[in-house]
Amino acid sequence: MALFIAKRLGAAVLLVIGTVIVAFALTAILPGDAATARLGERAAANPELVAAMRERLGLDRPLYEQFFLYLGGLFRGDLGESVQTSRPVLTDLQLFGPASAELALAATLIAVLIGGGLGIVAALRANGHIDNALRAVSLGGVSIPIFWFALIATAIFSTQLGWFPSSGRLNAGVIPPPRVTGFFTIDSLLAGNFPLFLQAVTHLILPAIVLSAAMVGLLMRFTRASVLDVLGQEYIRAAEAKGLNGRQVVFGHVLRGALVPVITVVGTAFASLLAGTVLVEQIFAWPGIGSYAYRAASTLDLAAIVGVTIFVALIYIFVNLVTDILYGVIDPRIRRA
């Protein structure tokens, strides 16, 4: 197992190096000038100010020198300064990242509980009325446009019924809990403020449900297919022949065999949710990494763009690493690969 983990860690390090190179190269070929974007329209009309800003940012140097300067900053934890916030990019990522992570984790939990559970039910009732109905629901979840679902959910559950707030992480004017993790739900519990915890949860539920819709449908279909595949294996028939009841067969044998492909979907979907929350964050005014990335792209904030790109890539790499390790824990045969 130690050798298996070491190989995966080595591959992750190579991926990180490749990600940094690609992210820097992509920003180098983007149209526009970061110096003029930082100065604004009036100052950008002055060639002397533009030249001074380019020198300050190191844009007047050869591309390879700019890369090594950026690489040196990375080792020091310096991702540059954001134009839109006038703060270090690392500070912005620490500020906005937990908001998106909390939203993505909540959406993933909802998807696993609902999508995974319904997928198991559909597999155990294969080709019946329940299975057909659940497959139709899963198809709808995968096909529905997320922005449309977000607008409809807001109109019904926030505007008409008033069950959930329509924007923000807390009510307007409410002071956030003391920052420990950046997750308002966890931090409010750590502070012993249960009313604030309930408020944070009510703000989290609706955007998390909207964000999880596609993942619920996808996970339901994958879980159903995986469970059906395992149910047809000989060792399952052997377990049934030994006299084990249905619950013992499902929870003791079927689920473990079906977990590997499901974990793949969950891990990939979580990373995708974290990276692709722009629409949901914009509609629900959720101050996360998606909104930050959108503003960075709109203002040609190159430092922020590169920072977000590397941040999201690291999340993908970390999730894939954890997924690979879980593979080895669940199925010992994979460790020999």
Secondary structure, DSSP 8 states (H G I E B T S, - for coil): -HHHHHHHHHHHHHHHHHHHHHHHHHHHTSSS-HHHHHH-HHHHT-HHHHHHHHHHHTTTS-HHHHHHHHHHHHHTT---B-TTTSSBHHHHHHHHHHHHHHHHHHHHHHHIIIIIHHHHHHHHTTTSHHHHHHHHHHHHHHHS-HHHHHHHHIIIIIIIS--S-SSSSS-TT------SSS-HHHHHHHTT-HHHHHHHHHHHHHHHHHHHHHHHHHHHHHHHHHHHHHHTSHHHHHHHHTT--HHHHIIIIIHHHHHHHHHHHHHHHHHHHHH--HHHHHHTT--SHHHHHHHHHHTT-HHHHHHHHHHHHHHHHHHHHHHHHHHHHH-GGGGG-
